[in-house]
Amino acid sequence: MQSPKRILILTTDAGSGHRSAAAAIEREVSHLCETRVVNPAHHPLASTTLAQAEKFYLEMVRDAPEHYDFAHAMTDVPGLDMFLEFTLSSAVRNSLEAILAEYQPDVVVSVYPLFTRIISHILKPAQRPRLITVVCDLGNVHRAWFNRVDDCVAVPTALVREKARKCGIEAQKIVHTGLPIDAGYRAMRAPKAELRRDLGWDPELPTLLLLSGGAGVGPVLEMAQAVDAHTLPCQIAIVAGRNQDLAAALRAQTWRNPTHVYDFVPLVDLVHATDIVASKAGGLTVSECMAAGKPMVFYGEAPGQEGGNRTYVIAHDAGLWAENARNFVDYSHILLASPALRASMSDAARRIGYPDAAVAVGREVERLLQMGPVMGAGRTKKPSPLVVPLER
């Protein structure tokens, strides 16, 4: 009797975008067979330095972005990316071995660089599940995303497809899917005015949604204060993410404009209900806004990959780059005062949006399931001695 098939999705929590992309994929494939989403850094056998690295990434992006930018550029060359692989492998190999032995997946989906490359070193070809990497940035992606052993590489843009080819990925393995996002961005669940009433917003006032990423980083308070000080004719919704200090500071302000402050909350209704989104250039946030047809004003970006996301959107006339608070106020005023410009940028956003990206990735995962194991690979007959609960 054939064993039930299993899908394993590997993610990380260095920023919330990877986890959100993994969740979107899980929702599209969970009907196929048993599916788990796992962060190897949270496994008991993972090196403690790996879990600390997730926190360190956020701190470096906030406090020393130039150092991260330098490291990103210096290792994005042939050979030097092996340093990253060695570092990550040292921290995660034991946990990945345990996860693979316990779960014995038929397909592994990774939404983070290098995981599938490490798996290809852990398991011999005859033992290996089908591997697919889903790239989660739109432009300036690191070569560490690309593993020649992968059966499929899902890319979000033509630019990333070109980078994959330059890194040696065979053309037939590359599938242009977009970046997987929540299904709620495909269409509004209700008219905009009704969404605004549900949220407690004025249904008529032009609206600016100011995002700070899951971690609540960037000059969000400064930008919100600048807009409010100029009393632009609008209401402002601000999401502070998991940054409780930022949320407290925002709520302590006396605002001239109607202002709504949120913690870490689902964004689907907020994005659909707004006219403009102001944000740093995270790959997932950008993809959500493009799918929903929202003009963007970028007020910041994490170093390295996010600059490519910003450049991609601006090159397609769907966003503006505010280098300082003065620019931010000017661009916000121009967009709030010009419905025609907003409509033009909204159309441009939809042209590069992929609301069905998770569906497209799901089709590739299903195809790999149907292909069966690599070179006759199958599950071991003996159960793994490692009985460690996997996270969902």
C-alpha distance (Angstrom), angle and dihedral (degrees) to the residues before:
residue distance angle dihedral
M1 . . .
Q2 3.79 . .
S3 3.81 115.7 .
P4 3.82 117.5 -117.6
K5 3.78 112.5 -96.3
R6 3.79 122.4 -111.8
I7 3.79 136.0 -158.2
L8 3.80 122.2 -155.2
I9 3.82 120.2 -163.9
L10 3.81 115.5 -163.2
T11 3.78 119.4 -156.5
T12 3.78 143.0 156.1
D13 3.79 135.4 -140.7
A14 3.80 98.1 -135.1
G15 3.79 89.3 124.4
S16 3.80 122.9 -12.8
G17 3.81 98.4 -99.4
H18 3.81 97.1 82.3
R19 3.80 92.4 50.8
S20 3.82 91.5 47.9
A21 3.81 92.1 49.9
A22 3.81 89.9 49.6
A23 3.80 90.9 50.8
A24 3.81 91.4 50.4
I25 3.81 90.9 52.3
E26 3.80 91.9 45.9
R27 3.80 91.0 55.6
E28 3.80 90.4 53.6
V29 3.82 98.3 47.1
S30 3.81 105.1 31.5
H31 3.81 90.9 91.6
L32 3.81 89.7 61.2
C33 3.80 96.7 62.3
E34 3.79 143.2 -47.4
T35 3.81 108.4 -35.0
R36 3.80 131.5 -172.5
V37 3.80 132.8 -174.2
V38 3.80 112.3 -150.2
N39 3.78 135.4 177.3
P40 3.84 106.3 -152.4
A41 3.81 89.4 -155.0
H42 3.81 89.4 67.0
H43 3.80 95.1 52.6
P44 3.84 115.4 109.6
L45 3.81 91.1 -121.0
A46 3.80 94.6 52.7
S47 3.76 118.0 109.6
T48 3.79 111.1 -100.2
T49 3.79 87.5 -128.9
L50 3.81 89.5 67.3
A51 3.79 94.4 58.9
Q52 3.80 88.6 44.2
A53 3.81 89.5 50.8
E54 3.82 90.8 62.9
K55 3.80 89.4 57.1
F56 3.80 91.4 41.4
Y57 3.82 90.7 54.5
L58 3.80 91.6 57.1
E59 3.80 92.0 45.7
M60 3.81 92.8 48.9
V61 3.80 92.6 48.1
R62 3.80 88.7 51.6
D63 3.81 101.6 38.9
A64 3.82 107.4 23.8
P65 3.81 108.9 19.8
E66 3.80 93.2 156.1
H67 3.83 90.2 62.5
Y68 3.80 92.4 52.4
D69 3.80 91.0 45.7
F70 3.80 90.3 52.3
A71 3.81 92.9 48.6
H72 3.81 91.6 47.2
A73 3.80 92.4 52.8
M74 3.81 96.5 41.3
T75 3.81 94.9 52.1
D76 3.81 95.3 42.8
V77 3.80 92.1 88.7
P78 3.81 131.2 90.1
G79 3.78 110.8 -79.6
L80 3.79 98.9 11.3
D81 3.79 91.5 73.2
M82 3.81 84.6 68.1
F83 3.81 87.3 71.4
L84 3.80 89.5 61.9
E85 3.79 90.6 46.7
F86 3.81 92.0 51.4
T87 3.80 92.0 48.0
L88 3.80 94.9 48.4
S89 3.79 93.2 41.1
S90 3.80 91.2 54.1
A91 3.79 89.7 54.9
V92 3.80 101.8 38.9
R93 3.81 108.5 27.4
N94 3.82 96.2 93.1
S95 3.78 93.6 48.0
L96 3.81 92.5 46.2
E97 3.80 91.2 49.9
A98 3.80 90.4 51.8
I99 3.80 93.6 46.0
L100 3.80 92.6 49.5
A101 3.81 93.0 45.8
E102 3.78 93.3 49.5
Y103 3.78 100.1 40.6
Q104 3.83 100.2 30.3
P105 3.81 95.0 -162.0
D106 3.78 125.7 -158.7
V107 3.81 91.5 -150.0
V108 3.80 129.0 24.5
V109 3.80 117.5 -159.3
S110 3.81 116.5 -166.1
V111 3.80 123.9 -165.8
Y112 3.80 91.8 -178.7
P113 3.82 131.9 66.2
L114 3.81 122.8 -96.1
F115 3.82 101.0 10.4
T116 3.81 93.9 107.3
R117 3.80 90.9 43.6
I118 3.81 90.1 56.0
I119 3.82 90.8 46.8
S120 3.80 89.4 53.6
H121 3.82 87.9 57.9
I122 3.81 94.2 45.0
L123 3.81 96.9 50.9
K124 3.77 129.8 46.4
P125 3.83 115.0 -123.7
A126 3.81 91.6 -103.3
Q127 3.83 90.2 56.1
R128 3.78 99.5 41.7
P129 3.82 125.6 111.5
R130 3.77 120.6 -139.3
L131 3.81 110.2 -78.6
I132 3.80 130.2 -147.3
T133 3.80 127.3 174.3
V134 3.81 119.3 -158.4
V135 3.82 110.5 -156.2
C136 3.81 112.3 -139.4
D137 3.81 104.4 -163.2
L138 3.78 129.6 68.8
G139 3.79 109.2 -142.2
N140 3.79 127.3 -3.7
V141 3.80 97.4 43.5
H142 3.80 123.3 167.5
R143 3.80 119.5 -112.9
A144 3.82 88.3 -124.1
W145 3.82 87.1 81.7
F146 3.80 90.9 70.0
N147 3.80 124.0 81.1
R148 3.79 119.7 173.2
V149 3.80 91.0 -150.3
D150 3.81 91.8 62.9
D151 3.78 115.3 110.4
C152 3.80 90.1 -146.5
V153 3.80 138.2 11.5
A154 3.81 114.9 -160.4
V155 3.80 110.8 -154.6
P156 3.82 129.0 -168.5
T157 3.82 100.1 -148.1
A158 3.79 143.4 17.6
L159 3.82 88.2 -108.5
V160 3.79 91.0 60.6
R161 3.80 90.3 45.8
E162 3.81 88.2 57.6
K163 3.81 91.2 49.7
A164 3.80 90.5 50.0
R165 3.80 91.0 53.3
K166 3.82 91.1 48.7
C167 3.81 88.3 52.5
G168 3.79 91.2 56.3
I169 3.81 102.6 -98.2
E170 3.80 111.4 149.1
A171 3.80 113.2 -114.7
Q172 3.81 93.8 -124.1
K173 3.81 90.6 58.6
I174 3.81 94.5 55.9
V175 3.80 118.8 89.1
H176 3.80 122.1 -175.3
T177 3.81 103.1 -139.5
G178 3.80 107.8 144.3
L179 3.80 121.4 -122.1
P180 3.84 113.4 -56.8
I181 3.81 113.3 -110.0
D182 3.79 137.2 168.6
A183 3.80 114.8 -67.7
G184 3.81 89.5 -125.2
Y185 3.80 90.6 78.0
R186 3.80 91.7 66.2
A187 3.80 92.1 79.4
M188 3.80 140.7 -11.5
R189 3.79 114.7 -95.3
A190 3.83 89.3 -142.0
P191 3.83 139.1 3.7
K192 3.81 115.2 -69.1
A193 3.82 94.4 -109.4
E194 3.81 90.7 53.2
L195 3.81 91.9 48.6
R196 3.79 89.5 51.8
R197 3.78 92.6 50.5
D198 3.81 89.7 49.6
L199 3.81 88.7 52.7
G200 3.79 93.5 47.1
W201 3.81 92.7 -111.8
D202 3.78 127.7 136.5
P203 3.83 103.9 -94.5
E204 3.82 93.2 -145.0
L205 3.82 107.2 39.6
P206 3.83 118.2 97.8
T207 3.79 106.7 -107.2
L208 3.80 135.0 -143.2
L209 3.82 117.6 -163.4
L210 3.80 112.4 -158.0
L211 3.82 115.2 -162.4
S212 3.80 129.5 -170.5
G213 3.80 103.0 -174.5
G214 3.78 124.7 -106.4
A215 3.81 91.5 -64.8
G216 3.80 94.8 48.6
V217 3.81 97.5 -122.9
G218 3.79 133.2 155.4
P219 3.83 135.2 50.6
V220 3.80 93.2 -52.6
L221 3.80 96.5 139.5
E222 3.81 91.8 47.7
M223 3.81 92.7 50.8
A224 3.79 93.7 46.2
Q225 3.81 91.6 49.2
A226 3.81 91.2 49.0
V227 3.81 93.0 53.1
D228 3.79 92.3 44.6
A229 3.81 93.2 48.1
H230 3.80 90.3 58.4
T231 3.81 90.7 50.1
L232 3.77 94.2 -135.2
P233 3.81 111.2 -169.3
C234 3.78 97.1 -101.0
Q235 3.76 148.7 86.4
I236 3.79 120.3 -112.5
A237 3.80 128.9 -143.5
I238 3.81 115.1 -167.8
V239 3.81 126.2 -169.0
A240 3.81 113.4 -159.1
G241 3.81 95.8 -174.7
R242 3.79 114.6 -156.2
N243 3.81 92.7 -26.9
Q244 3.80 101.5 112.9
D245 3.81 93.1 179.8
L246 3.80 90.6 55.6
A247 3.80 91.7 47.4
A248 3.81 90.8 50.6
A249 3.81 92.0 48.6
L250 3.80 91.3 49.6
R251 3.80 92.7 48.9
A252 3.81 91.0 48.4
Q253 3.81 91.5 59.2
T254 3.77 123.8 100.3
W255 3.80 103.6 -132.7
R256 3.80 127.3 -157.7
N257 3.79 93.8 -160.3
P258 3.80 124.2 55.2
T259 3.81 101.4 -86.7
H260 3.80 131.1 -174.1
V261 3.82 121.1 -165.2
Y262 3.81 123.1 -159.3
D263 3.78 135.7 -176.8
F264 3.83 122.3 -146.3
V265 3.81 101.0 -34.2
P266 3.82 138.4 150.5
L267 3.79 107.3 -81.2
V268 3.80 103.6 -158.6
D269 3.81 98.0 97.4
L270 3.81 92.9 38.2
V271 3.80 92.3 53.5
H272 3.80 93.4 46.5
A273 3.81 91.8 46.6
T274 3.81 97.2 51.0
D275 3.81 131.0 80.1
I276 3.82 98.1 -148.1
V277 3.80 133.3 21.0
A278 3.80 119.9 -149.3
S279 3.78 113.7 -167.0
K280 3.74 148.2 130.0
A281 3.79 112.9 -89.0
G282 3.80 103.9 -95.0
G283 3.79 112.7 160.6
L284 3.79 96.2 -126.0
T285 3.82 95.3 44.6
V286 3.79 90.9 49.1
S287 3.81 91.3 48.9
E288 3.81 91.9 49.6
C289 3.80 92.3 50.1
M290 3.80 93.8 46.6
A291 3.80 91.4 50.3
A292 3.81 89.7 50.5
G293 3.81 91.8 46.4
K294 3.80 96.8 -118.5
P295 3.83 123.4 156.7
M296 3.79 110.7 -127.9
V297 3.78 134.9 -146.7
F298 3.79 111.1 -162.4
Y299 3.79 114.6 -149.0
G300 3.80 97.2 172.1
E301 3.76 146.6 -13.4
A302 3.76 140.6 -152.6
P303 3.81 109.7 -106.8
G304 3.78 121.2 -100.3
Q305 3.77 113.0 19.0
E306 3.81 101.1 21.7
G307 3.80 94.1 65.2
G308 3.79 87.3 64.4
N309 3.80 90.9 52.0
R310 3.80 91.5 52.9
T311 3.80 93.4 46.1
Y312 3.80 91.1 49.8
V313 3.81 94.0 53.7
I314 3.81 94.9 44.0
A315 3.81 91.6 48.1
H316 3.81 87.7 57.8
D317 3.84 93.5 49.8
A318 3.80 94.2 -114.0
G319 3.81 99.5 112.3
L320 3.80 148.3 28.6
W321 3.81 130.5 -139.3
A322 3.82 117.1 -132.2
E323 3.79 108.3 -164.6
N324 3.80 93.5 -173.4
A325 3.79 142.2 6.5
R326 3.81 92.7 -88.4
N327 3.81 91.3 55.7
F328 3.78 89.7 45.4
V329 3.80 92.5 55.5
D330 3.81 92.2 45.3
Y331 3.80 94.7 49.9
S332 3.79 92.7 43.6
H333 3.80 90.1 51.5
I334 3.81 92.9 48.6
L335 3.80 92.8 50.3
L336 3.79 95.8 42.5
A337 3.81 90.5 50.4
S338 3.81 96.3 46.4
P339 3.82 118.0 62.1
A340 3.82 89.0 174.2
L341 3.81 92.8 57.4
R342 3.80 90.8 45.8
A343 3.80 90.0 51.6
S344 3.80 91.9 49.9
M345 3.80 92.5 49.6
S346 3.79 90.4 44.5
D347 3.81 90.5 56.1
A348 3.80 89.6 47.9
A349 3.81 90.5 51.3
R350 3.79 92.8 51.8
R351 3.80 90.9 50.4
I352 3.81 90.3 62.7
G353 3.80 96.8 33.8
Y354 3.80 123.9 105.8
P355 3.81 107.4 -160.2
D356 3.82 90.5 167.5
A357 3.81 96.3 48.6
A358 3.81 93.5 116.2
V359 3.81 89.4 52.9
A360 3.81 90.2 51.9
V361 3.81 91.8 50.0
G362 3.80 89.1 47.1
R363 3.80 90.0 56.3
E364 3.80 90.2 53.8
V365 3.80 91.7 49.4
E366 3.81 90.1 50.3
R367 3.81 90.0 49.4
L368 3.81 90.7 53.0
L369 3.80 90.8 48.5
Q370 3.79 89.5 54.2
M371 3.81 91.9 48.8
G372 3.78 89.6 64.1
P373 3.80 128.1 -148.6
V374 3.79 125.5 -21.2
M375 3.82 113.9 -96.0
G376 3.78 93.3 -18.5
A377 3.77 95.2 -46.9
G378 3.76 114.9 167.3
R379 3.74 140.0 168.1
T380 3.75 120.1 -76.0
K381 3.78 113.7 -103.3
K382 3.78 93.3 -136.0
P383 3.79 117.8 70.9
S384 3.76 116.9 -119.5
P385 3.82 114.8 -96.5
L386 3.80 87.5 -139.0
V387 3.78 107.3 90.9
V388 3.78 102.8 -177.2
P389 3.82 120.3 150.0
L390 3.78 112.9 -117.4
E391 3.77 119.3 -136.7
R392 3.76 118.7 -117.0
